[in-house]
Amino acid sequence: MNTEKQTNATGTPNNPNAGILIYAMQNLGYDNYVAICDIIDNCIDANATEIKIFVAKKNNEFKIIVEDNGHGMTLKDLDEALKFGSNSNHDELVDLGKYGMGLSTAGLSLADKTTVLTKSEDSDTVYKSATDVEIIKQEDAFVKFLGEASIAEKTFFESELEGAESGTIVILEKCYGVKNQNVTQFSSKLIKEVARKFRRFMDSIVFYVNDKKITAYDPLMLSSEDKAYASEIYSDDEYEVSWVDRITGETKSGKIHAKLVLLPDTSQSKAKDLGINIANQGFSVLRNNREIAFGVMPWYHKHNSRNRVRGEISFDSSMDEAMGVNFTKNNIDMTDSVDHALKAILKPQIASMTSRLSTSAKTSEEEMANHLEAEDAINKKSKVLITPPVKREKRDSSETGEEKEKRKNISEEEKESRQRMPKKFQGANANVKFETRHCGQSGAIFEAEQQGKTTVIKWNVDHPFYIRFVKENQDNKTLVTSVDFLIYSLAVAQIHAIGEDSDKAIMVDNIISTMSINMKVLLS
């Protein structure tokens, strides 16, 4: 046993072998398009209003240039820009960069030589910084050029950013890391990636690839000018989640915004044109309004029945630890608590959306009016009921006693107005809504779905159970309301089961299915 006293190594240099480490950094598995988008992040953080990407091949050498008219960099900022783990200030609520690895690592993954030309708003000098893998390997040290640009480089800078008071140009040469060296194919894929990843910035920033202006692509298809091809928003809510800090053990909390939509119902040929298919199913994940993943969610399973189901979750970079975002910003690996919370909230809604796609049309508003009394009673007692696992917003504490009383006492005139009012215009914060549909005698007695924070119960008006206990007893409000309470309680149990455990969900579904079949036989 070694009993020698261990010396304190604090402060002892432990510099890496640059020649070996640089090779490792070039082979991190950085996707080419993700790397370029990381460079674009810097342009956006610099408040650029115009970003141009050029992809070219000359003398069999692939070359990529990214230009922006942002605020540029001082010499000190430029010195940091090409360091691994650069010490740059970032606003985590809005900035896309954070880890100080974007430009240096992204550049290395694509090219052996990275040159940056930049001019800040308060300077007339164009500065240059350049790294070359060959020189780093030769000197076995992380070295770079840092200083003023040459006359030729300054002329090039001014011609490219003509009229701009400031800006930055990143030039990537010796692009041995580019996997597809076909310029046309590479550019085409890059346009699609930029159009989708930066769609939320395209109202204020103009993007170009090889002088072709890029238009935003929204996978949720909510911005379609043609109403026939516009999506329907199914739910659009913010949810609070919590997790335990893996270092301090402290419980933290944050908010995630989730949006679910049903894509337009179109012909097969139009659906193909719009990309409404199994390959494009799933969730788009946005961090600080920039997409970092598409079509992902651990518990979401793609199926042809969900071709029209799309989702989007968004958060700011203060949630990076909980969402498992690393410096490449190209995926998520959520902590278990966050994953389970989102699963409990979103999976039942996805199941409901899938079910809706095969459900028949609604019945009349007069039929739905039979259930208003139960709806009101459930909503008023929601605080003491077991309800589906969604977070509720706190009511405005500034509400006066008079306003509270007014909210509690709905007049007969208002109730009558509600009967005439289509359901979609009723209170967005309702805990339950009843709907009625024609699904045939062999259909289930009811179907339930979770729309954001609202549980929707869909009675099958053709089932003998509904006919016997509701239709034939319309004047007996106590009986009809009691039956509504029974079905609501079953629906909540079903939604809970879907969010908690797939085996439990199957069991509850079987109970409801057996109940529907037996009641049909017994009451017919």
Stockholm file with secondary structure:
# STOCKHOLM 1.0

chainA/1-524         MNTEKQTNATGTPNNPNAGILIYAMQNLGYDNYVAICDIIDNCIDANATEIKIFVAKKNNEFKIIVEDNGHGMTLKDLDEALKFGSNSNHDELVDLGKYGMGLSTAGLSLADKTTVLTKSEDSDTVYKSATDVEIIKQEDAFVKFLGEASIAEKTFFESELEGAESGTIVILEKCYGVKNQNVTQFSSKLIKEVARKFRRFMDSIVFYVNDKKITAYDPLMLSSEDKAYASEIYSDDEYEVSWVDRITGETKSGKIHAKLVLLPDTSQSKAKDLGINIANQGFSVLRNNREIAFGVMPWYHKHNSRNRVRGEISFDSSMDEAMGVNFTKNNIDMTDSVDHALKAILKPQIASMTSRLSTSAKTSEEEMANHLEAEDAINKKSKVLITPPVKREKRDSSETGEEKEKRKNISEEEKESRQRMPKKFQGANANVKFETRHCGQSGAIFEAEQQGKTTVIKWNVDHPFYIRFVKENQDNKTLVTSVDFLIYSLAVAQIHAIGEDSDKAIMVDNIISTMSINMKVLLS
#=GR chainA/1-524 SS CCCSCCCCCTTCCCCCCHHHHHHHHHTSCCCHHHHHHHHHHHHHHTTCSEEEEEEEEETTEEEEEEEECSCCCCHHHHHHHTSTTCCCCCCTTTCSCCSSCHHHHHHHHHCSEEEEEEECTTCSCCEEEEEEHHHHHHHTSCCCEEEECCHHHHHHHHHHTTTCSSEEEEEEESCTTCSCCCHHHHHHHHHHHHHHHTGGGTTTCEEEETTEECCCCCTTCCCCSSGGGCCEEEEEEEEEEEEECTTTCCEEEEEEEEEEEECCCCCHHHHHHHTCSGGGCEEEEEETTEEEEESCCTTCCCCGGGTTEEEEEEECGGGHHHHTCCTTCCCCCCCHHHHHHHHHHHHHHHHHHHHHTTCCCBCCHHHHGGGHHHHHHHHHTGGGSCCCSCCCCCCCTTCCHHHHHHHHCCCHHHHHHHHHSCGGGSCTTCSEEEEEECCCTTSCSEEEEEETTEEEEEEETTSHHHHHHTGGGTTCHHHHHHHHHHHHHHHHHHHHHHHHCHHHHHHHHHHHHHHHHHHHHHHC
#=GC SS_cons         CCCSCCCCCTTCCCCCCHHHHHHHHHTSCCCHHHHHHHHHHHHHHTTCSEEEEEEEEETTEEEEEEEECSCCCCHHHHHHHTSTTCCCCCCTTTCSCCSSCHHHHHHHHHCSEEEEEEECTTCSCCEEEEEEHHHHHHHTSCCCEEEECCHHHHHHHHHHTTTCSSEEEEEEESCTTCSCCCHHHHHHHHHHHHHHHTGGGTTTCEEEETTEECCCCCTTCCCCSSGGGCCEEEEEEEEEEEEECTTTCCEEEEEEEEEEEECCCCCHHHHHHHTCSGGGCEEEEEETTEEEEESCCTTCCCCGGGTTEEEEEEECGGGHHHHTCCTTCCCCCCCHHHHHHHHHHHHHHHHHHHHHTTCCCBCCHHHHGGGHHHHHHHHHTGGGSCCCSCCCCCCCTTCCHHHHHHHHCCCHHHHHHHHHSCGGGSCTTCSEEEEEECCCTTSCSEEEEEETTEEEEEEETTSHHHHHHTGGGTTCHHHHHHHHHHHHHHHHHHHHHHHHCHHHHHHHHHHHHHHHHHHHHHHC
//
